[in-house]
Structures are given as structure tokens and as C-alpha cells.
């Protein structure tokens, strides 16, 4: 992680700076909303709108960029978007357990990504429970059918947690409307 060479992340949070994050092989335009010792919470920006919240371990960030293009994109977003995203005061990002507990109690619809060389997964579901090693979710398949059998996800395989994203919100809305 190259965070030592750059501006303090707290400055990006305080100034509500739009940055470009290099995360695995992805480049993500985002506002950094919160950080803890191990985790970072961002709101992802896609096609000039807020797309989703993402939480992931800082160790997967290769670089954070805040230069001319990022500053220009920040100006555009401030002019065209009147939404001020809530920094999600309820969300405790100090550990995976605190993240899962906060999301289970306040949101509960999540997407889990595993993107290491050993694991490639993307799971959408509702948090059922978690323990020291695993997260258990009721998985929603691509046809908006919710499994009643819990899917177990080893915590060590989780590289990113998405929530309040367009894709899963639409699938869950469809699922809830067809009940």
C-alpha cells in the first residue's frame, strides 16, 4: 500500500475531496467518507452519480490520486449533484464484526466480493449471522430468488462489501414486490 507518500486520508474526508482509488486492478472515483485502522468507507461514483457505498480493507488500495482531473470531476459533481451523502454515522468500520452488525441492524442488503487470486466471488444477500470466521447470508440469485439455505462466506475471502447499490436494490425490490 502506497498511502505513506500521499496526503493524509483524513484531509480527503474533511475536505470531501473526490479521489481516484486504485484497488486491485480497478480504478474507482469516490469520496472517502470514513476510515478506521484497517478499513475505508467510500461512496463510489459512476457516470456522474453516486453508485454505491463500498467498504474494503485499506491493504487492497494500491494508490490514491488527487490531481487535476480529480479536482475537475469534483467541481462537476458539486455543480450537478445537490445530494450530500450522509457519512453513515451508524456504521462502525473498526472490524468486520462491527461492520456486519451495523449493516444487519440498519440496512441488511449487501454484496460481498472476493477478488483475490485464490477467490473470485460476488454474492448478494441478506445478513443472517456471523461468527469469528464466517459470514452467513441468504443469497439472492440473478433471478431474484432468495435462498433459504445460508451461504457461508469465510471472512478471510472478503475483499469488499457493497451496499445501497443500484443492482442489488433493484433485485431486492423486485423480490419483495413478487412475494
C-alpha positions in Angstrom: 0.0 0.0 0.0 1.4 3.4 -1.0 -0.5 5.5 1.5 2.7 6.8 3.2 3.6 9.0 0.3 0.4 10.9 0.0 -1.8 13.3 1.8 -3.4 12.2 5.0 -6.7 10.4 4.3 -8.4 12.5 7.0 -7.8 15.5 4.8 -9.6 13.9 1.9 -12.5 13.1 4.2 -12.6 16.5 5.9 -12.5 18.4 2.5 -14.9 16.0 0.8 -12.4 15.5 -2.0 -13.2 13.3 -4.9 -10.3 10.9 -5.4 -9.3 8.2 -7.7 -8.6 4.9 -5.8 -6.5 2.1 -7.3 -8.0 -1.0 -5.8 -6.7 -4.3 -7.2 -7.0 -3.8 -11.0 -9.8 -1.3 -10.7 -9.8 2.5 -10.7 -12.6 3.9 -8.7 -13.7 7.6 -8.5 -15.0 8.1 -5.0 -15.5 10.3 -1.9 -13.8 8.8 1.1 -16.4 9.0 4.0 -14.8 7.2 6.9 -11.7 5.3 7.8 -10.5 3.1 10.6 -7.2 1.5 11.2 -7.9 -1.3 8.8 -11.0 -0.3 6.7 -12.2 2.5 4.4 -15.7 3.5 3.5 -16.3 5.3 0.2 -19.2 6.3 -2.0 -18.5 5.1 -5.5 -19.1 7.5 -8.4 -20.1 6.1 -11.8 -21.2 8.1 -14.8 -21.5 11.3 -12.7 -23.8 9.9 -10.0 -23.4 8.2 -6.6 -23.5 4.5 -7.3 -22.9 2.6 -4.1 -21.2 2.5 -0.8 -18.2 0.3 -0.5 -16.2 -0.9 2.5 -12.9 -2.6 2.0 -9.6 -3.2 3.8 -7.0 -0.5 3.2 -4.4 -3.1 2.4 -6.0 -3.5 -1.1 -5.6 0.1 -2.0 -2.6 0.5 -4.3 -2.7 4.2 -4.6 -4.9 7.3 -4.1 -4.8 10.1 -6.6 -6.0 13.7 -6.2 -4.7 15.7 -9.1 -6.1 18.0 -11.9 -8.7 15.5 -13.3 -10.0 14.5 -9.9 -10.3 18.2 -8.9 -12.2 18.9 -12.1 -14.6 15.9 -11.6 -15.1 17.2 -8.0 -16.2 20.6 -9.4 -18.6 19.0 -11.8 -20.2 16.8 -9.1 -20.7 19.8 -6.8 -22.5 21.7 -9.6 -24.7 18.9 -10.9 -25.5 17.0 -7.8 -27.2 18.5 -4.8 -27.1 15.3 -2.8 -24.9 15.4 0.2 -24.3 11.8 1.2 -24.7 11.1 4.9 -21.4 9.8 6.3 -23.4 7.0 7.8 -22.9 7.7 11.5 -24.4 4.4 12.4 -21.8 2.4 10.5 -18.9 1.3 12.7 -16.0 0.2 10.4 -13.4 -0.8 13.0 -13.8 -4.5 12.4 -15.7 -6.9 10.1 -17.9 -7.8 13.1 -18.8 -4.2 13.8 -19.4 -3.6 10.0 -21.7 -6.7 9.8 -23.6 -5.8 13.0 -24.1 -2.2 11.8 -25.3 -3.3 8.4 -27.5 -6.1 9.8 -29.2 -3.7 12.2 -29.6 -0.8 9.7 -29.5 -2.0 6.1 -29.1 -5.7 5.7 -28.9 -6.0 1.9 -25.3 -6.4 0.9 -23.0 -7.5 -1.9 -19.8 -9.4 -0.9 -16.9 -9.5 -3.3 -13.9 -11.8 -3.0 -11.3 -10.8 -5.6 -8.0 -12.3 -4.5 -6.1 -14.7 -6.8 -7.5 -17.6 -4.8 -11.1 -16.5 -4.6 -13.4 -14.9 -7.2 -16.9 -14.4 -5.9 -19.7 -11.9 -5.9 -22.6 -12.7 -3.6 -25.8 -10.6 -3.0 -27.8 -11.4 0.1 -29.2 -10.6 3.5 -27.1 -11.0 6.5 -28.3 -13.8 8.7 -25.4 -14.1 11.2 -21.7 -14.1 11.6 -19.0 -15.5 13.8 -15.3 -15.1 14.2 -14.6 -16.9 10.9 -17.6 -16.7 8.7 -20.5 -14.5 7.4 -23.8 -16.3 6.7 -26.2 -14.8 4.2 -29.4 -15.7 2.5 -28.2 -15.4 -1.1 -30.3 -13.7 -3.8 -29.7 -15.2 -7.2 -29.6 -13.3 -10.5 -33.3 -14.2 -11.0 -34.3 -12.5 -7.7 -34.9 -15.8 -5.8 -33.8 -15.8 -2.2 -32.2 -19.0 -0.9 -33.4 -20.1 2.5 -30.2 -22.2 2.9 -27.5 -20.0 4.4 -24.4 -19.4 2.2 -21.2 -19.4 4.3 -18.5 -16.9 3.3 -15.1 -17.1 5.0 -14.3 -13.6 6.3 -10.7 -14.0 5.1 -12.1 -14.2 1.5 -14.0 -10.9 1.7 -12.2 -8.1 -0.2 -15.1 -5.6 -0.5 -18.6 -5.0 0.9 -21.1 -3.1 -1.2 -24.4 -1.8 -0.1 -27.1 0.7 -1.3 -26.1 0.0 -4.9 -28.4 0.1 -7.9 -28.0 -3.5 -8.9 -28.9 -5.2 -5.6 -31.6 -2.6 -4.7 -33.5 -3.3 -7.9 -33.2 -7.0 -7.5 -34.4 -6.9 -3.8 -37.2 -4.5 -4.8 -38.4 -7.0 -7.4 -38.1 -9.9 -5.0 -40.1 -8.0 -2.3 -42.8 -7.0 -4.8 -43.3 -10.5 -6.1 -43.9 -12.1 -2.7 
